[in-house]
Amino acid sequence: MKIETADRLRVLPPYVFARLDELKARAREQGLDLIDLGMGNPDGPAPEPVIEAAKAAFHNPLNHGYPPFEGTGSFRRAITDWYNRRYGVSLDPDREALPLLGSKEGLTHLALAYINPGDTILVPSPAYPPHFRGPLIAGADLYPILLTAEQDWLIDFTKIPDAIAQKAKILYFNYPSNPTAATAPREFFEEAVAFAQKYDIMLVHDLCYAELAFDGYQPTSLLEIPGGKEIGVEFHTLSKTYNMAGWRVGFVVGNSQIVQGLRTLKTNLDYGLFAVLQTAAETALSLPDSYLQEVQTRYRTRRDFLIDGFSKLGWSVPKTRATMYLWVPCPPGLTSTDFALSVLEKTGVVMTPGNAFGAGGEGYVRVSLIADTPRLGEAIARLEQAGIHYHMGGG
Ligand SMILES: *Cc1c(COP(=O)(O)O)cnc(C)c1O
């Protein structure tokens, strides 16, 4: 029997992480002590009160059955209360908020709920892979918006051809950004809303790094912008802020019609989030701000330490205002894959090649701040020992 996947799988570009994983496995077999700064996977446990809330919730027999499709009322209220507290945005917990099995799930399913084969979809390059892989699975005709360092990795709306904008159905975007760590000023969000209104485009904004912001910087929510909620939705996650990546809890908020379309698709696919996790997530969202400050201090300290270490090796990496990443240029003449693989082979330090995030990421590697400073110090020491400097060029 000939076994063939559907076309929707065959259109996906090769997964750059696969080759990296292979090399990582081989390095481990050889006994190399890997310092993995490649993933966006926070390195600590969930906060203690969240774990305690989950433990208690396990003992309630009512939590063991199928949960309501659209999440418990109290989790949805916790989400909208949190948006109100953080952004001054008021939302209807019944129609404008939906829990997700992680935001990756929601982002990808939103594409299936709203994109027909051949629809033009605008996605920046580089971008978080689900922002383009979801549309590709849905059969989208992708229009990549090339981002550059010169433009501070912001979308330049004036460069999107009128004919493309006329056809486009959805724009995905993400600030503070993975992988570039770029942040966008409020005026940028106003431009995005004006652009979407002019061309009748749905905005899908990913705000998953909103709490990992430093030096007093406060990220903007699309929903704070007048008109934002009429035209878009915003995705959020507990994975990063609360070290809950393995728990799979995220949510989407915003335009009720868009949210309800996603809900309709999901009622055919899943049964929503385990009630125990919903109770735990409510606890996370109601933690005092001192918890967030602790998280911010942790990542800010690592950021400063690593930027300092890189500068000693000849790299000048601008100070980031948010996220858990540094976006680092490769030495001249090396592709991002060649550079990342050579660093891995010589030092056991894992970085993600920028082209994993689309062609616009070529020439860069992403370094995650997911190790403590002694470990980051060890990474810098190994790079130095292996003679990996910015100005060296070549291998
Ligand atoms: C990590 C990340 C997410 C979170 O995904 P979950 O599925 O909620 O764990 C979403 N968006 C971006 C841009 C990310 O980097």
The ligand as an ORCA input file, in Angstrom:
! r2SCAN-3c Opt
* xyz 0 1
  C       6.289     30.465     23.227
  C       5.374     31.224     22.339
  C       4.001     31.008     22.410
  C       3.445     30.089     23.444
  O       2.942     28.963     22.965
  P       2.100     27.981     23.909
  O       1.535     27.079     22.909
  O       1.081     28.804     24.617
  O       3.071     27.350     24.855
  C       3.162     31.740     21.601
  N       3.652     32.681     20.766
  C       4.964     32.943     20.689
  C       5.439     34.025     19.809
  C       5.868     32.203     21.467
  O       7.162     32.461     21.384
*
